[in-house]
Amino acid sequence: MPSWRAITLDLDDTLWPVWPAIEAAEVVLHGWLRANAPVTAAAFDTAALRRIREQVGREHPERGHDLSWLRLTSIARALAQCGEDPGLAGPAFELFFEHRQKVQLYDDVPAALARLAARGPVLALTNGNADLQRIGVAGHFVGTLGAREFGVGKPEPAFFHAACERLGCAPHEVLHVGDDWALDIEGAHAAGMASVWLHRPGHRPKPLRTTATPWRELDSLSALADALDLFDAAPAS
């Protein structure tokens, strides 16, 4: 029977739906541009600004782990293309970043996250740029390991192994929990870690071809807390 000493936990689309917050932040960003860079705002609506950000990502795959850099660089590019000051990208990004943190936790998360944190250390493991302090849940985590900080992200085994090292655990002693099959489940599998696939209603289905097998496939964080309680209470065989 496995004995997990710690948990690594994905954030976006595991603890909250990320796209509503991003879309709302993009609307706020465009409003700021209308007031401070009207030529750029007139030339690029929110969809067009997102296409520039995607283009920057295609041009710089080596920076794909740094979502903040991609967003900041894309804003600066839009400003420069319209003959406005690319230096405005800094305050524009800060406003976007502030509003990107205004996520709405899934209903089950506050109580379930507290239960998980009471069991042992929980480390956030993310390819995104969520700020747990601003979101208000940092107290449940021993820290965050982000792709931007580390230089690569999920599904690279080195990223998972760095998380285990930070926790002072071997890979087999850490349970990884996330929503993305390729990044979270196959990534953890390749790193020698057990995993839980948190597959909330409406999320993408499991791929038809995969070699990874998670410990559990669950539809909520509360179901994970329940499963771990039952696992802990089971008599040793």
N, C-alpha and C positions, 0 to 999 in steps of 0.2 A: 504494500500500500504506500502511495507517495506521502511525503510529509512536507508540505509547503510552509516555508518560514516567512514568505513575503508575497506580495501581489504587485505586478505592474499593470497599470490601468490606462487604456486609451482615453482620450477626452472627447474630441469632436465626433458627434453622432453616436457616442456611447453614453455620455452623461447629459448631452443636450443636442438638439438638432442644430447644425452649424449654419446651414444656408440661410435660414430666416435672419440670423444676426448679420451675416455678411451682406445680404441684399439690403437690409435696413441701413447698414453702415455705408454702402455705396450710394444710397439716396442722400444721406447726410453729406457725404463727400461732394456729390455733385452740387448740392445747395451751396456749399462753401465756395466751390469754384465759380458759381454764378455771381457770388458777391465779390470775389477777389481775383478771379481770372475769367472774365466774361467771354473772351474770345474762345478760350479752350472749352468752356462749358457749352457754348453755342455749337462748337464743332463736334463735340463728343458727348453723346448721352451716356447713361450708365452702361448700357450694353456695349457701346463702342469703347469705353474705357476698359471694360473687362476684356475685350478682344485684344487691346494693346497689351494688357497684362499677360494674356495667354501667349501673345507673340514674343514678348520678352522671355517668357519661360522656354519657348521653343529655341530661341537664339542662345540661351544660356542654360543648357541642361545641367551644367556643373553647379549652378546655383538653385537647382530645383528644391533643395532641402531648406531654403531660406525664403519663406513666403513673405516676410516683411521686406526683404530686399527687392523681391520681384514687384511687389505693390508700389514701393517707393520709387523704384526705377521707372515703372510704367507711367506713374503720374508725372515725373520729371520729363519723360519723353513726350507726353501729350502737350505739356506746357511749352516745351521747346519747339515742337512742330507748329505751334500756333503763334510763335514769336513772343510768348510771355515768359516771365522769369522762372526758370526751372528751380530756383531756390525756394519757391513757394511749395514745392513738393514736400518739404519737411513738415511744416505745420499742417498741410493738408493730410499727410499720412498720419500724423499724431491724432488728428480728429477722427479719421477712419478707424485707427487702431483702438481708440477709446470706445467707440460705438460697436466695434467688432466683439468686444468683451461683454456686451449686454445680451447674454444668452439667456434662454429660458430652460432651466433644468427640467428633464423629464420628471413626472410626478413622483416616481418611486425613488429618485436618486437621493434626496437629502437624508432620509432615514436609513436607506441601505448603505450609503457611503459611510455614515457614522458607524454602522454595524461592522463593516469591513475594516475600518480603521481601528476599531476596538480589538479585533482579532490579532493584528500585527501590522508591520509597516506596509504602507501603500505608496508606491512611487508612480507618478504620472509619466507616461512614455508616449510622446506625441511627435508627429511630423508637422503639426500646426504651430500657431503662435498665440494660443490662448494664454492669458495671464490669470493664474489661479487666485492671486491676491485681489485683483480687480473684480473677479467673478464672485469671490466670497467663499470659496471652498478650500483655500490653502491649508486650513487647520486640520484637514483630514489626511493630508499627505506629508510624507517625510521629505519631499522635494519633487522636482521635475527634471527629466532629461529630455531635451528637445533636439530635433534634427538640426536646427539652426546652430545650436551650441556645439553639437558633436561633430558636425560636418557631413554626416550621412544620416539617413533615417531608416525606418522600417521599409522593406523587410530584411535589411542587411543584418546578418547574424552579429556582426561586431557591435551594432547598436544595442541589441538585446543583451549581449555579453557585458557591455559597459554598464547597463542598468543593473545587472546582477552584481557586478563588482561594487557598484555604489551602495547596494544593499548589503554587501558582505556575505553573499550567498552564491552557491553553485547554481548553474542553470536549472538542474532538476529540482532545486528547492524553491523555485519561483514559479508562480502561476500567472500567466499573462491573460488579460481580458480585453477584448476589443470587438469592434463591429465589422471591420473590413477583412474578408477572408484572405485575400492575397497578402495584405500588409501585416495583419495581426496573427492569423491562424497559421498560414504557411510560413510566415517569418519566424514565429515562435518555434514552430516545428523544426525548421532548419537550424535554429539555435540550440536545440536540445531541451526546450522548455515545454511544459504542459500549457494548455490554453483553454479558454472558454470563449465560444463564439456568442456574442450578445446580438442576437438577430431580432431587432424590434420590428413590429408590424410595419409593412410597407418598404422595408429595406431590401436591398438586392439579394436574390437567392444565392445559394451555394453554387459554385461552378460545377459543371458536370464532371470535369477531370481534376482530381486533386489527390495528393498522397498524404495530406495532413488529416489527422483525426483529433478533434478537440476532446477534452475530458467531458465537457457538457456543451449542449446547444440550448441556450435559454433566451427568453424574450424580455427580460428585465433584470435590473441590478438587484432588485429585491429577491428574485428567484435565485440568483447566485448566492446571496447571503443565506437564504434558506438551505440551499444545497450544501454549502460549506458547514452550516450548523449540523445538518444530518450526517455529513461525512465525519465531522469531529466526534459526534456522539456514537458512531458505529463501533461495535467491539472489534478489537484486533483479531484477525484470523490466524 
